[in-house]
Amino acid sequence: MILIVVKFETKPEFTDRWPELVAEFTANTRGEEGNLFFDWARSLDNPNEYVLTEGFADDAAEAHVGSDHFQKAVSELPQYLAHTPKIISEKIGAEGWGPMGEMQVD
């Protein structure tokens, strides 16, 4: 699996609209073959920061980067951002989410 985590810091005037601004990109990416998850979260430390966690099977991330909706996002979304996004992208041995061994809920 390829695990990708990206931090996006929005300009304050666009922060509350960010989920709406990325809705089409999110839906299209979730519909891609090989996409395992594509989840947004808002930072608790920086209210203008959204964290995107993505998972792709094998090398499906390459097709994602080449897709029309990715190219559209790359061209349109920077106007809403305060800074260039920060990314971690790594191939890992996991195949998806599993239960946390250290914490169990009955």
Secondary structure, DSSP 8 states (H G I E B T S, - for coil): -EEEEEEEEB-GGGGGGHHHHTHHHHHHHHTSTTEEEEEEEE-SS-TTEEEEEEEESTTHHHHHHHSHHHHHHHHHGGGGBSS--EEEEEE-S--S----SS----
